[in-house]
Amino acid sequence: MSSTLNIEHGHAICYSGYRDGQSPASGIYPAYDEVKDDLLILHGNWKYLRLYDCSRHAELVLDVIVREDLDFRIMLGADMGAEVSNPQCPWGADFEADVLARNAAANSAEVDRLIALAKRYPEIVFSVSVGNEASVEWTDHMVPVEKLISYVRRIKKSIEQPVTFCENYDPWTYKLNDLAAELDFISVHTYPAWEYISIANALEYTKKNYRSVAFCHPDKPIVITEAGWTTASNGRGIEPDNASEELQASYYQQLLDWTNSEKILTFVFEAFDEPWKGSVHPQEPEKHWGLFNVKRTPKLVMQALYAERLPDVQADDIVVGAM
């Protein structure tokens, strides 16, 4: 896989730098110094970062990497809005025709931005993704497979970097054959906790997810672009007792032991907690996947590694299980 993608195996992580009061939906983005602080935290342990869109956030990350001379390589993503309604989405994804038309135009503009950034930073952007979870049955931003293929072809005509699509493992096994044929590699998401799997069976379940995709696409390199464990839950989709810093630390170590031994490039989800996500409930599981909390102090999984790197962190700021 690594030789096909022309990259060395290394530690990889998903990065979204939004803090309290910031979000992509509101268009309130982190400042340069906030992104710089984040990347200085991450650069000692991670080589590869995955970004989800081509917004001001992505531009800032790339700018900081250049200006601060940081050694990162980026998987750059395109943020896709719904181009068709999806009645199977549990929280609703039924859109008027004019909304879908605007989304399609916005998606096309996002692809233009992705191409432009990949061209501007060819030494940093090592690959691009044409979307994120835009074909799985529960998505609220469904894009038809044939439209994803058209975006892939358009991108590949314009840039040299490998092109992928980031999706839950399941659609790769039955729905995305035609898309996979167009891609340079396949990107898989696997979340045992969302599927009510305990930590005792979590790694084996992750392996099963990965191998199911590999079986369907034996000639394609496969990267894991999201895998992680939330540290809190209000019971929405994940039982509260299946979410904790101890469980996160256990899954993280098991995941890295396996993927490092197999040389599977794996982007851990997520660098920092994301308070803007999900419901307003403070224990909403969507908010708590970070290896660091929103104040940038390390959770249990990172405390041993970062004890000396973050000397200004006070003992009271590091409490197992606290969010």
DAGI-V588841 format. One record per residue. N is the residue number from 0. OMEGA is omega in degrees with one decimal (999 if undefined). Layout:
n = (N;N)
omega = (OMEGA;OMEGA)
//
This chain:
n = (0;1;2;3;4;5;6;7;8;9;10;11;12;13;14;15;16;17;18;19;20;21;22;23;24;25;26;27;28;29;30;31;32;33;34;35;36;37;38;39;40;41;42;43;44;45;46;47;48;49;50;51;52;53;54;55;56;57;58;59;60;61;62;63;64;65;66;67;68;69;70;71;72;73;74;75;76;77;78;79;80;81;82;83;84;85;86;87;88;89;90;91;92;93;94;95;96;97;98;99;100;101;102;103;104;105;106;107;108;109;110;111;112;113;114;115;116;117;118;119;120;121;122;123;124;125;126;127;128;129;130;131;132;133;134;135;136;137;138;139;140;141;142;143;144;145;146;147;148;149;150;151;152;153;154;155;156;157;158;159;160;161;162;163;164;165;166;167;168;169;170;171;172;173;174;175;176;177;178;179;180;181;182;183;184;185;186;187;188;189;190;191;192;193;194;195;196;197;198;199;200;201;202;203;204;205;206;207;208;209;210;211;212;213;214;215;216;217;218;219;220;221;222;223;224;225;226;227;228;229;230;231;232;233;234;235;236;237;238;239;240;241;242;243;244;245;246;247;248;249;250;251;252;253;254;255;256;257;258;259;260;261;262;263;264;265;266;267;268;269;270;271;272;273;274;275;276;277;278;279;280;281;282;283;284;285;286;287;288;289;290;291;292;293;294;295;296;297;298;299;300;301;302;303;304;305;306;307;308;309;310;311;312;313;314;315;316;317;318;319;320;321;322)
omega = (-174.9;-179.6;178.4;-179.1;179.2;176.0;173.8;175.7;179.4;178.8;-175.8;-178.0;173.3;-176.7;171.3;-168.9;-176.8;-179.6;178.7;178.7;179.1;175.1;175.2;-179.4;-179.1;-175.6;174.8;-170.7;173.7;175.2;-179.7;-176.6;176.5;176.2;177.5;179.1;179.3;-175.9;175.6;173.3;-171.6;-166.1;179.1;-174.9;-175.7;179.1;-173.2;176.4;173.1;175.9;-170.8;-174.1;179.8;-179.5;174.5;177.6;-179.8;178.8;178.3;179.9;180.0;178.7;178.8;179.6;-179.6;-173.9;-177.9;177.3;-179.6;-174.7;174.8;167.3;-166.9;160.8;-174.9;-177.6;171.6;179.1;-174.9;170.4;-177.7;173.7;170.9;173.8;-179.5;-178.6;-179.3;178.8;-175.0;-176.5;172.2;178.0;178.5;-171.4;173.4;-176.0;-178.4;177.0;179.4;178.2;177.5;177.9;179.7;177.8;178.4;177.4;178.3;177.9;177.3;176.8;176.6;178.8;178.0;178.8;-177.9;-179.6;177.7;177.2;-177.4;-176.1;-174.5;179.8;-178.2;-179.7;-176.3;177.4;178.1;177.0;-176.4;177.4;-175.0;176.4;-178.0;178.9;-179.7;-168.7;-177.0;-172.7;173.6;177.0;-177.8;173.5;-178.6;-177.9;-178.3;177.9;175.0;177.9;-179.9;176.7;179.0;-179.0;178.4;179.6;-175.2;174.9;-169.6;-176.2;-178.8;-174.9;175.0;-177.2;178.4;172.9;-174.5;-173.9;169.6;-175.4;-168.7;-178.7;178.1;-174.8;-177.2;-167.7;-165.0;-179.2;-178.2;177.0;-179.5;-179.7;-178.5;-171.4;174.2;173.5;-177.1;179.6;-169.2;172.8;179.9;-175.9;179.7;-176.6;178.6;-178.3;173.1;177.7;179.2;-179.4;-179.4;-177.3;-170.0;-176.9;178.6;177.5;176.6;177.6;179.5;177.4;-178.6;-175.8;176.9;177.4;179.1;178.9;-178.5;-175.6;-172.8;-176.6;-177.8;169.5;-179.0;175.7;169.9;-176.8;168.9;170.7;-178.5;-176.9;-179.6;-177.0;177.1;175.9;173.0;-179.3;179.8;176.9;179.8;178.7;-179.9;-179.3;174.8;179.8;178.7;177.4;178.1;178.6;177.1;-178.8;179.9;-179.1;179.6;-177.7;176.8;-179.3;-178.9;178.4;-179.1;-174.3;175.9;-179.9;-179.8;-178.0;175.6;177.8;-172.5;176.8;177.5;176.6;16.3;-179.0;-173.5;174.8;-174.6;-173.4;-177.6;-172.4;171.0;-177.1;179.2;-178.4;-175.4;178.9;174.1;-174.9;179.8;-174.0;-160.8;-179.8;-175.5;168.7;173.5;176.9;-173.5;175.4;175.9;170.9;-173.7;168.9;-175.8;-176.1;-176.1;-170.6;-179.5;-177.7;-171.6;-179.5;-178.5;-178.0;-179.1;-174.1;-178.6;178.6;-179.8;-178.9;-178.9;179.6;-175.8;-178.0;-179.1;177.6;-179.9;-179.8;999)
//
